[in-house]
Amino acid sequence: MSRVPDLTIDELAHQTGTKTSTLRLYQSKGLLDPPEVRGRVGYYSSAHVERLQAIGSLQRRGYSLAAIKELFDGHRRGAHLDELLGIAQGRPAAELDPARFLALFPDGEIDPAVITRAVDLGLMEVAPDGSSVRAPSPTFLEVGLTLAEHGVPPAVALDEFEALTADVSRIADRYVALFARYVAGDRPAELTAAVTRFRALAGDAVREALERALDQAAARWAGE
């Protein structure tokens, strides 16, 4: 949006089609930042115009002023959509005792480069003093242990994880685009349920498609 000249409250109201009393209400509720006061006159900028446009858009979708403020406050502190909508995603990390940690290295040699790479990928957390190791995802830990049990080198397992991450990121992008196009305009009361349902549908679809693909790949391998 191009920068607009500084506006008085009456000019801002006229440009945005908002009553001055409404502008003062928004300011009192913390939805609109106060103007820059020069002399005895308050001046509003393009940022205020953009904020009013955002408020109007959210109100047309059914958001209350309290809900809009919560969204703005959450965005300011860097909250993600799932947090703003109240969807918890936390999963307990798994502590690795020495035996399980060593089991990740089937050849018996601990490779510091592999550990560093696993930490960078978010698969492993090492305490600063090296006294403990945790796996944020118990699922990926079990995958790693199973691959190691069958002799797959940890560096190769990490290669597969990176490839998997790239594949599912493309799938996630498509589902998010689909959600944004057809669902994101739902009223707030329906939006949380829609996000939850779309997450479940995406997981179910990927799981079934993968199972079918694995069956087909296994049949081709057996045939060869």
C-alpha positions in Angstrom: 0.0 0.0 0.0 1.3 3.4 -0.9 2.0 5.8 2.0 -0.8 8.2 2.7 -0.2 11.8 4.0 -0.6 12.4 7.7 -4.3 12.5 8.6 -6.2 14.1 11.4 -8.8 12.0 13.1 -11.6 13.5 11.0 -9.6 12.9 7.8 -8.9 9.3 8.8 -12.6 8.7 9.6 -13.6 10.1 6.2 -11.0 8.1 4.2 -11.8 4.8 5.9 -15.5 5.3 6.3 -15.3 5.0 10.1 -16.9 7.2 12.7 -14.5 9.3 14.9 -16.3 7.8 17.9 -15.4 4.3 16.6 -11.8 5.3 16.1 -11.6 6.5 19.7 -13.2 3.2 20.8 -10.6 1.2 18.9 -7.9 3.3 20.6 -9.3 2.8 24.1 -9.5 -1.0 23.5 -5.9 -1.1 22.2 -6.9 -2.1 18.7 -5.5 1.1 17.1 -2.3 2.8 18.1 -2.5 6.4 19.3 -1.6 9.1 16.8 1.6 11.0 16.7 0.9 14.3 18.5 2.4 17.4 17.0 1.5 20.6 18.8 -2.1 19.9 19.9 -3.1 17.8 16.9 -2.8 14.0 16.5 -1.8 12.7 13.1 -2.5 9.2 11.8 -0.4 7.4 9.1 -0.8 4.7 6.5 -0.2 2.1 9.3 -3.5 3.2 10.9 -5.3 3.0 7.6 -4.0 -0.6 7.1 -5.0 -1.5 10.7 -8.5 -0.2 10.2 -8.8 -2.2 6.9 -7.7 -5.3 8.8 -10.2 -4.7 11.5 -13.0 -4.2 9.0 -12.1 -7.4 7.2 -12.1 -9.5 10.4 -15.4 -8.0 11.5 -17.0 -9.0 8.2 -15.8 -12.5 8.9 -17.6 -12.5 12.3 -14.7 -11.7 14.6 -15.6 -9.7 17.8 -13.4 -6.8 18.8 -12.0 -8.9 21.7 -11.1 -11.7 19.3 -9.5 -9.3 16.9 -7.4 -7.8 19.7 -6.3 -11.2 20.7 -5.2 -12.0 17.1 -3.3 -8.7 16.8 -1.6 -9.2 20.2 -0.7 -12.8 19.3 0.7 -11.7 16.0 2.8 -9.0 17.7 4.4 -11.5 20.0 5.1 -13.9 17.1 2.4 -16.5 17.9 1.5 -19.1 15.2 -2.0 -19.7 13.9 -2.4 -22.9 15.9 -1.6 -21.0 19.1 -4.0 -18.2 18.2 -6.8 -20.7 17.6 -6.0 -22.6 20.7 -4.8 -25.8 19.0 -2.1 -27.5 21.1 0.6 -29.4 19.3 3.1 -30.1 22.1 4.5 -33.6 22.3 6.6 -34.9 25.2 10.3 -35.4 24.3 12.0 -38.7 24.9 15.1 -39.0 27.1 17.9 -41.1 25.7 19.7 -43.2 28.1 23.3 -44.2 27.2 22.2 -47.6 25.8 19.6 -46.1 23.4 21.9 -43.4 22.4 24.6 -45.8 21.4 22.0 -48.0 19.6 21.7 -45.2 17.0 25.2 -45.9 15.8 25.1 -49.5 14.5 28.9 -49.6 13.8 29.6 -48.6 17.4 31.4 -45.3 16.5 29.8 -42.1 17.6 30.1 -39.5 14.9 30.1 -35.9 16.2 29.1 -34.6 12.7 26.0 -36.8 12.8 25.1 -35.5 16.2 25.5 -31.9 15.1 23.4 -32.6 12.0 20.7 -34.3 14.0 20.5 -31.3 16.4 20.3 -28.9 13.4 17.4 -30.9 12.0 15.6 -30.8 15.3 15.8 -34.5 15.9 18.1 -34.3 18.9 18.7 -32.0 21.9 21.9 -32.1 23.8 22.3 -30.4 27.1 25.0 -27.7 27.1 27.2 -29.8 29.5 26.6 -32.9 27.5 24.9 -34.6 30.5 21.7 -35.6 28.7 20.3 -36.1 25.3 16.6 -35.8 24.3 14.6 -36.6 21.2 11.8 -34.0 20.7 9.9 -36.6 18.6 9.6 -40.1 20.1 8.2 -41.3 16.8 11.3 -40.3 14.8 13.5 -41.7 17.6 11.9 -45.1 17.2 12.3 -44.9 13.4 16.0 -44.1 13.9 16.5 -47.0 16.3 14.7 -49.4 14.0 16.8 -48.3 11.0 20.0 -48.6 13.1 18.9 -52.1 14.3 18.9 -53.1 10.6 22.3 -51.6 9.9 21.3 -48.4 8.3 24.1 -45.8 9.0 22.8 -42.8 10.9 24.0 -40.4 8.1 21.9 -42.3 5.6 18.9 -42.2 8.0 19.3 -38.4 8.2 19.4 -38.1 4.4 16.1 -40.0 4.3 14.6 -37.7 7.0 15.6 -34.6 5.0 14.0 -36.1 1.9 10.9 -36.9 3.8 10.7 -33.4 5.2 10.9 -31.9 1.8 8.2 -34.2 0.4 5.7 -33.5 3.3 6.4 -29.8 3.1 5.2 -29.8 -0.4 2.1 -31.7 0.6 1.5 -29.3 3.5 1.8 -26.3 1.2 -0.9 -27.7 -1.0 -3.2 -28.4 1.9 -2.6 -24.9 3.4 -3.3 -23.3 0.0 -6.5 -25.3 -0.3 -7.5 -24.3 3.3 -6.7 -20.6 2.6 -8.7 -20.6 -0.6 -11.9 -22.3 0.5 -12.0 -22.4 4.3 -10.2 -19.5 6.0 -13.2 -17.2 5.5 -15.3 -19.2 7.9 -16.6 -17.6 11.1 -14.3 -17.8 14.1 -16.6 -20.3 15.9 -16.1 -22.6 12.9 -12.5 -21.9 12.1 -10.8 -23.8 14.9 -12.8 -27.0 14.1 -12.0 -26.5 10.4 -8.3 -26.3 11.1 -8.4 -29.4 13.3 -10.4 -31.3 10.7 -8.1 -30.3 7.8 -5.1 -31.4 9.8 -6.7 -34.8 10.5 -7.8 -35.2 6.8 -4.3 -34.3 5.6 -2.8 -36.9 7.9 -5.3 -39.6 6.9 -4.8 -38.9 3.2 -1.0 -39.0 3.4 -1.1 -42.2 5.5 -3.3 -44.0 3.1 -1.5 -42.8 0.0 1.8 -43.8 1.5 0.5 -47.3 2.5 -0.7 -47.8 -1.1 2.5 -46.6 -2.5 4.5 -48.9 -0.2 2.4 -51.9 -1.2 2.9 -51.2 -4.9 6.7 -50.6 -4.4 7.0 -53.8 -2.4 5.2 -55.7 -5.1 7.4 -54.4 -7.8 10.5 -55.2 -5.7 9.3 -58.7 -5.1 8.5 -59.2 -8.8 12.0 -58.1 -9.7 
